[in-house]
Amino acid sequence: MNIDLTHEEVAFRDEVRQFLDTEYPEDIRRKRDESVPLTRDDMIRWQKALNSRGWFAVNWPVEYGGTGWTPVQKYLFANELANANAPHVVPFGVKMVAPIIYTFGNEAQKKRFLPDILSSDVWWCQGYSEPGSGSDLASLSTRAIRDGSHYVVNGTKTWTTLGQHADWIFCLVRTSSDVARKQEGISFILIDMKTPGVSVKPIITIEGDHEVNEIHFENVRVPVENLVGEEGKGWTYGKVLLQHERTNIAGVANSQYRLNKLRDRAGQSLHGGEPLVNDTNFVRKIAMLDIELKALEFTELRTLASVAVGNAPGPESSFLKIRGTEVQQALDALLVEAAGYYALPYVPQQYVLEYPAADRIGEGSETSTSLHYFNNRKASIYGGSNEIQKNIIAKHVLGL
């Protein structure tokens, strides 16, 4: 694989860098650099800034507002965003439901939903997992019963990331139980979160954050025109969406940024202590992680090249998901090891900009390192657990 950059690619990279130097909102940059959580407004402002340059819907077809970029341009863009520590794009609209709508939806749905996703005027969340159906998603029990021109939805979705901000939710629901295979009775529908009968219950995660939720549906009436594609084909559409999600979960560029920060920290004497670069065992761990990340990067580039010629991500998305989350969690462990006992105290006041910079420890704060460690334990579970991904690889690659 030739990864030498052409003059055009170098010019593109420089254009992205200039944009980040001039258009990256300074207040958002400071929050990111100092480990202060972003608000809903912060995330929307950043996405709108990207869209103003036509750089938001990176993977969309050009006819719907996509960039038309080559795999190398996508690679360069992701790396420059990571190097600037720019916010992650909220994926549920632009990266997840939008590809399902423009691939399987009708023209009315494309005209209704895609422009608002592109402009970040509507916030989406995902309704897949249920209290009794996670890795075995085909066992989901949320039902949508046809009643004239509506479906009546009853059930519960869980682990709904940022659902407290959402305007709409896309859901897999059971529209039929009289089928030979349970996957055949599942449909893909879009639900307005303001519909009567929809309620949101926060789930507070181990690090104390309100990131995920339970979404309850009690006799929620959803217009039939909100069904995407054919009734009973939702499992097929959902698998396509998950392949895109798993590819995104790999997070190669962000992991490379964090690895570089770890190297910088290893060369510093934290509070008068011995620099970790003098610890041969710790340096060996960094080197091993660097090798694994480089291998993952080449797998991601091959996947981007495949998508560029019109293919959907295949089983390689499972490879990316497994190794990507393993690398992320290994990085978390090394960052906590580097922080030592400074990662132990929890000082909530550190997560506002007014907290004195002189009282922060390390990068932003070492406390945020441990909180990130706790939060990221779930990375090997969401998007389909890594154990399920290994089953997919065994079936579709090894033929077992």
Secondary structure, DSSP 8 states (H G I E B T S, - for coil): ------HHHHHHHHHHHHHHHHHS-HHHHHHHHTT----HHHHHHHHHHHHHTT-S-TTS-GGGT-----HHHHHHHHHHHHHTT-----HIIIIIIHHHHHHHS-HHHHHHHHHHHHTT-S-EEEE--BTTBSSSGGG---EEEEETTEEEEEEEE---TTGGG-SEEEEEEE--S-SSSGGGGEEEEEEETTSTTEEEEEEE-TTS-EEEEEEEEEEEEEEGGGB-SSTT-HHHHHHHHHHHHHHHHT-HHHHHHHHHHHHHHHTS-GGG---GGG-HHHHHHHHHHHHHHHHHHHHHHHHHHHHHTT----THHHHHHHHHHHHHHHHHHHHHHHHGGGGS---GGGGSTTS-GGG--TTTTHHHHHHHHHHGGGGGTTTS-HHHHHHHHHHHTS--
